[in-house]
Amino acid sequence: LSLANISPAPPQYWEPGRRVEGAMANPHSCTDPDLQEPEELEKFYGTSIERGFTSSKAEEVLKRDGPNELEKPPKPTLLMLFIMQLTGFVIVLLLCAAVASIVVNGTGPKKDDVLSYTTGKAIFIIVLINAGIAAWTEHKAGDALEALSQMTQASIYVMRDGKEVKVDVPNVVRGDIVILGTGDVVPADMRLFEADDIKVSEMALTGEPDDVPKNKKLKFKNPGEPEKLTPENMVFSGCSVTNGKGKGIVCETGMSTRIGRIAQLIAGEDGGKQKTKCGCLPDTSASATPLQQNLEKLGGRIGMIAIVVCVVI
């Protein structure tokens, strides 16, 4: 899922210091920062372009807005993953077939023959082994993704008390003055007010493979002109700086950033609240690949056909 799947907001007229409205509303957010002068944003956030926040002010804003990081759903345990593997339609059919085989043989003339229960036992063993392998594979894949997520830049230079200091990315707040250089990962959505031949890779947002040049110019949209997904005077969280350097004012952090909106869309319309099935198990159907969805449907059809054939015979 990329930013191209998010419909641009309806065109709005610029007003200095205008706040966001709607579901993403936040009394401390300023909408359309790309259509505002840096001085207006400086005044709105109560910061200073030359000196940045004081340490006490930055700490106050951090307590108010929370850390600059994406919300993560709780990671299911290995046992939970194992149980989830047993809830698939085809697996349930196989378990029912195993139980039926044992019951039929246990009430038949050969109930004392140990070998008559071989089919049911074999199905149980195969299902459990398959579920164990699938759960372990998914668990290790989750560890690999967690390791990849920790490879992002852990700190960035910002202006605090008139000095350039290095702070952890989760401690970056709205109104911070961030200094970007080649190789840096943009820590939050920012409005540039200095841009020296700066280019960023926006592949994570738009899928665009080419580096995108950025500038500090204020550019209004002409009537009839399509809305731009990524304005030229804005850089967005998660994008990497591939050339040049620049400075900008942080406008959005955490789940309010563009990448945070994508994360919310992936999580669902319930605002990131984890969905469940069977009352307690996490529902991962929304993140299933097309191949997994098609295999589940195919297995369901084969199972229904098998049931119909058994009933007819």
C-alpha positions as CSV (number, residue, x, y, z in Angstrom):
1,L,0.0,0.0,0.0
2,S,1.4,3.4,-0.9
3,L,0.5,7.0,-0.7
4,A,-1.1,6.8,-4.2
5,N,-3.9,4.8,-2.6
6,I,-4.8,7.8,-0.3
7,S,-7.1,10.2,-2.0
8,P,-5.8,13.8,-1.7
9,A,-7.8,16.1,0.5
10,P,-10.2,18.5,-1.2
11,P,-8.6,21.8,-2.3
12,Q,-8.7,24.3,0.6
13,Y,-7.9,28.0,0.7
14,W,-4.9,29.0,2.7
15,E,-5.3,30.7,6.0
16,P,-2.3,31.4,8.3
17,G,-2.3,29.0,11.3
18,R,-5.3,27.1,10.1
19,R,-5.8,23.8,12.0
20,V,-6.7,20.3,10.7
21,E,-10.3,19.3,10.7
22,G,-12.0,15.9,10.6
23,A,-11.0,12.5,11.8
24,M,-7.3,13.3,11.9
25,A,-8.0,16.6,13.8
26,N,-5.4,17.7,16.4
27,P,-5.5,21.1,18.0
28,H,-1.7,21.3,17.7
29,S,-1.5,20.4,14.0
30,C,-1.4,22.9,11.2
31,T,-3.0,21.9,7.9
32,D,-1.4,22.6,4.5
33,P,2.0,23.6,5.9
34,D,3.3,23.6,2.3
35,L,1.0,26.6,1.7
36,Q,2.4,28.6,4.6
37,E,5.5,30.7,5.0
38,P,8.1,29.3,7.5
39,E,7.5,32.4,9.7
40,E,3.8,31.5,10.0
41,L,4.7,28.0,11.1
42,E,7.3,29.3,13.5
43,K,4.7,31.5,15.1
44,F,2.1,28.7,15.1
45,Y,4.3,26.2,16.8
46,G,5.9,28.7,19.1
47,T,9.4,27.8,18.0
48,S,12.4,29.7,16.6
49,I,13.9,29.0,13.2
50,E,17.4,30.2,14.4
51,R,17.4,28.7,17.9
52,G,14.8,25.9,17.9
53,F,12.9,24.8,21.0
54,T,14.3,25.1,24.5
55,S,14.9,21.7,26.2
56,S,12.0,22.4,28.6
57,K,9.6,23.3,25.8
58,A,10.5,20.3,23.8
59,E,10.0,18.0,26.8
60,E,6.6,19.7,27.3
61,V,5.5,19.1,23.7
62,L,6.8,15.5,23.9
63,K,4.6,14.8,27.0
64,R,1.6,16.4,25.2
65,D,1.9,14.6,21.8
66,G,3.7,11.4,22.8
67,P,6.7,9.8,21.1
68,N,7.4,10.1,17.4
69,E,6.9,6.5,16.5
70,L,4.3,4.3,14.8
71,E,1.9,2.2,16.9
72,K,2.6,-1.5,16.7
73,P,0.1,-4.2,17.5
74,P,1.2,-6.8,20.1
75,K,3.2,-9.6,18.6
76,P,1.4,-13.0,18.9
77,T,3.3,-15.6,20.8
78,L,4.5,-18.9,19.3
79,L,1.6,-20.8,21.0
80,M,-0.9,-18.3,19.7
81,L,0.5,-18.7,16.1
82,F,0.3,-22.5,16.5
83,I,-3.4,-22.3,17.6
84,M,-4.2,-19.9,14.7
85,Q,-2.8,-22.5,12.3
86,L,-5.5,-24.9,13.5
87,T,-8.4,-22.5,12.7
88,G,-8.3,-22.8,8.9
89,F,-11.3,-24.3,7.1
90,V,-9.3,-27.1,5.5
91,I,-7.5,-27.9,8.8
92,V,-10.8,-28.1,10.7
93,L,-12.2,-30.5,8.0
94,L,-9.1,-32.7,8.4
95,L,-9.5,-32.7,12.2
96,C,-13.2,-33.6,11.8
97,A,-12.2,-36.4,9.4
98,A,-9.7,-37.7,11.9
99,V,-12.2,-37.7,14.8
100,A,-14.9,-39.3,12.5
101,S,-12.4,-42.0,11.5
102,I,-11.5,-42.8,15.2
103,V,-15.2,-42.8,16.2
104,V,-16.3,-45.1,13.3
105,N,-13.5,-47.5,14.0
106,G,-14.1,-47.3,17.8
107,T,-17.7,-48.4,17.4
108,G,-17.2,-50.9,14.6
109,P,-16.4,-54.6,14.7
110,K,-12.6,-53.9,14.7
111,K,-12.6,-51.6,17.7
112,D,-10.0,-53.8,19.5
113,D,-7.7,-53.7,16.6
114,V,-5.0,-51.0,17.1
115,L,-4.2,-50.7,13.4
116,S,-7.8,-49.7,12.6
117,Y,-7.1,-46.3,14.2
118,T,-4.0,-45.6,12.0
119,T,-5.8,-43.3,9.6
120,G,-7.2,-41.0,12.3
121,K,-3.8,-40.9,14.2
122,A,-1.9,-40.2,11.0
123,I,-4.2,-37.2,10.1
124,F,-3.8,-35.8,13.6
125,I,0.0,-36.1,13.6
126,I,0.4,-34.6,10.1
127,V,-1.9,-31.7,11.0
128,L,0.0,-30.9,14.2
129,I,3.4,-31.2,12.4
130,N,2.2,-28.9,9.6
131,A,0.8,-26.4,12.2
132,G,4.0,-26.4,14.1
133,I,6.2,-25.8,11.1
134,A,3.9,-23.0,9.8
135,A,3.8,-21.3,13.3
136,W,7.6,-21.5,13.7
137,T,8.2,-20.0,10.2
138,E,5.8,-17.2,10.8
139,H,7.4,-16.5,14.2
140,K,10.9,-16.3,12.7
141,A,9.6,-14.1,9.8
142,G,8.2,-11.7,12.5
143,D,11.6,-11.5,14.2
144,A,13.2,-10.7,10.8
145,L,10.8,-7.9,10.2
146,E,11.4,-6.5,13.7
147,A,15.1,-6.6,13.0
148,L,14.6,-4.7,9.7
149,S,12.5,-2.0,11.4
150,Q,15.3,-1.4,13.9
151,M,17.8,-0.7,11.1
152,T,16.2,2.8,10.6
153,Q,18.1,5.8,11.7
154,A,18.0,6.0,15.5
155,S,18.9,9.7,16.0
156,I,18.9,13.0,14.1
157,Y,20.3,16.5,14.5
158,V,17.9,19.2,15.7
159,M,18.2,22.8,17.1
160,R,17.7,22.9,20.8
161,D,18.6,26.0,23.0
162,G,20.3,27.5,19.9
163,K,22.7,24.6,19.5
164,E,22.8,21.6,17.1
165,V,22.2,18.5,19.2
166,K,21.6,14.9,18.4
167,V,18.4,13.5,19.7
168,D,16.6,10.1,19.4
169,V,14.0,10.1,16.6
170,P,11.2,9.2,19.0
171,N,11.9,12.4,20.9
172,V,11.5,14.7,17.8
173,V,8.4,16.9,18.3
174,R,6.1,19.2,16.4
175,G,7.9,22.6,15.9
176,D,11.4,21.1,16.1
177,I,14.0,22.5,13.7
178,V,15.6,19.4,12.1
179,I,18.9,19.5,10.1
180,L,19.0,17.1,7.2
181,G,22.1,15.8,5.3
182,T,22.8,13.2,2.7
183,G,22.1,9.7,4.1
184,D,19.7,10.9,6.8
185,V,16.2,9.3,7.1
186,V,13.6,12.0,7.5
187,P,12.3,11.6,11.1
188,A,8.9,13.3,10.6
189,D,6.8,15.3,8.1
190,M,8.6,18.6,7.7
191,R,8.2,21.9,5.9
192,L,11.6,22.9,4.4
193,F,12.8,26.5,4.9
194,E,16.4,25.8,3.7
195,A,17.2,23.5,0.8
196,D,20.6,23.2,-0.7
197,D,20.3,20.9,-3.8
198,I,18.4,18.4,-1.6
199,K,16.8,15.3,-3.1
200,V,14.9,12.5,-1.3
201,S,13.7,9.0,-2.2
202,E,9.9,8.8,-1.8
203,M,9.6,5.2,-2.9
204,A,8.2,4.2,0.4
205,L,5.3,6.6,0.0
206,T,4.6,6.9,-3.7
207,G,6.5,4.0,-5.3
208,E,8.4,6.6,-7.4
209,P,11.9,5.1,-8.1
210,D,13.6,8.3,-9.0
211,D,14.9,10.8,-6.4
212,V,12.7,13.8,-6.0
213,P,14.3,17.3,-5.8
214,K,13.0,19.5,-3.1
215,N,13.0,23.3,-2.5
216,K,11.8,25.9,0.1
217,K,9.6,27.8,-2.3
218,L,5.9,28.5,-1.5
219,K,3.8,27.4,-4.4
220,F,0.0,27.9,-4.6
221,K,-2.1,25.5,-6.6
222,N,-3.7,27.0,-9.7
223,P,-7.4,26.5,-10.4
224,G,-7.9,23.1,-12.1
225,E,-4.4,21.9,-11.2
226,P,-4.4,18.4,-9.7
227,E,-3.5,18.1,-6.1
228,K,0.2,17.0,-5.5
229,L,0.7,14.0,-3.2
230,T,4.1,15.2,-2.1
231,P,4.6,19.0,-2.3
232,E,8.1,20.2,-3.3
233,N,8.7,22.1,-0.1
234,M,7.8,19.1,2.1
235,V,9.7,16.0,3.1
236,F,8.0,13.1,4.8
237,S,8.8,10.6,7.5
238,G,10.6,7.4,6.4
239,C,12.0,9.0,3.2
240,S,15.8,9.1,2.8
241,V,17.9,12.1,1.8
242,T,20.0,11.0,-1.2
243,N,21.6,14.4,-2.0
244,G,22.2,17.8,-0.6
245,K,21.2,19.2,2.8
246,G,18.4,21.3,4.3
247,K,16.5,22.4,7.4
248,G,12.8,22.2,8.1
249,I,10.1,22.6,10.7
250,V,8.5,19.4,12.0
251,C,4.7,19.6,11.2
252,E,3.5,16.1,12.1
253,T,4.9,13.2,14.1
254,G,4.1,9.6,14.9
255,M,0.8,8.3,13.6
256,S,-0.2,11.8,12.2
257,T,2.5,11.6,9.5
258,R,1.8,10.3,6.0
259,I,3.5,7.0,6.7
260,G,1.4,6.8,9.9
261,R,-1.8,7.2,7.8
262,I,-0.7,4.3,5.6
263,A,-0.1,2.3,8.7
264,Q,-3.7,3.1,9.9
265,L,-5.1,2.1,6.5
266,I,-3.2,-1.2,6.8
267,A,-4.5,-1.7,10.3
268,G,-8.1,-1.1,9.2
269,E,-10.8,1.6,9.7
270,D,-11.0,1.0,13.4
271,G,-8.1,3.3,14.1
272,G,-5.5,0.5,14.6
273,K,-7.5,-1.5,17.1
274,Q,-6.5,-5.1,16.6
275,K,-9.3,-7.3,15.2
276,T,-9.9,-10.7,16.6
277,K,-11.6,-13.9,15.6
278,C,-13.0,-16.7,17.7
279,G,-13.2,-14.2,20.5
280,C,-9.4,-14.0,21.4
281,L,-7.2,-14.9,18.4
282,P,-5.8,-12.0,16.3
283,D,-7.4,-11.7,12.9
284,T,-4.7,-11.6,10.2
285,S,-7.0,-12.1,7.2
286,A,-6.5,-8.4,6.2
287,S,-2.8,-8.9,5.7
288,A,-3.1,-12.3,3.9
289,T,-1.5,-12.3,0.4
290,P,-3.6,-13.0,-2.7
291,L,-2.1,-16.4,-3.0
292,Q,-3.1,-17.3,0.6
293,Q,-6.6,-16.0,0.0
294,N,-7.0,-18.0,-3.2
295,L,-5.6,-21.2,-1.5
296,E,-8.1,-20.7,1.4
297,K,-11.0,-20.4,-1.1
298,L,-9.8,-23.4,-3.1
299,G,-9.5,-25.5,0.0
300,G,-13.0,-24.5,1.1
301,R,-14.4,-25.5,-2.3
302,I,-12.6,-28.8,-2.3
303,G,-13.8,-29.5,1.3
304,M,-17.4,-28.7,0.4
305,I,-17.3,-31.0,-2.6
306,A,-15.9,-33.8,-0.5
307,I,-18.7,-33.3,2.1
308,V,-21.3,-33.4,-0.7
309,V,-19.8,-36.6,-2.2
310,C,-19.7,-38.3,1.2
311,V,-23.4,-37.4,1.8
312,V,-24.4,-38.7,-1.6
313,I,-22.5,-41.9,-1.3
